[in-house]
Amino acid sequence: QAPPRSSTPLTRSLLNAGAPVVTELRCQCLQTVQGIHLKNIQNVKVTSPGPHCAQTEVIATLKNGQEACLNPEAPLVKKIIHKMLNK
């Protein structure tokens, strides 16, 4: 039997539990790109799997302001993340 549902909104229950506030309850990356040159990347954000999305997501912010989802399994992307972490 499932536990009784709380009338507390999800964000409030997450706040009470000390968990980070989840703003999107879905994956942000529906498609990934394979080839982005490191010199075009300004920042990289890696999101671990969680309740919002079952997969690791790598979102690169480009120097022109656009965002691109990268394939976290691609060797080039792993190399980019490694370089960005070592800066």
Phi, psi and omega in degrees: 000136182286148177294154180296143179282141177272149176275359179286132177300155183303314183296323180293319180292326176293321179295318180296329181276355180080010179276157178296152179284127179266119181270330179237127179259043177203166177293142177272333183257108176268331176224154178237154175255151184265318189245103171231131181283141182304325182292342179270352184265129178266320186207153177229133177241125179251125179248122180287157176301147180195196183294337181279331185199136185276358183239157174288134179241136178240115182245119180262132171265122182274162182295339177273004176095347180283158176246144179223138176272130181251150178285113184294344180269348182290134181304321179296321181292319177300322179293318178298314179298317179300316180295319182292324179290332182270004178287000000 
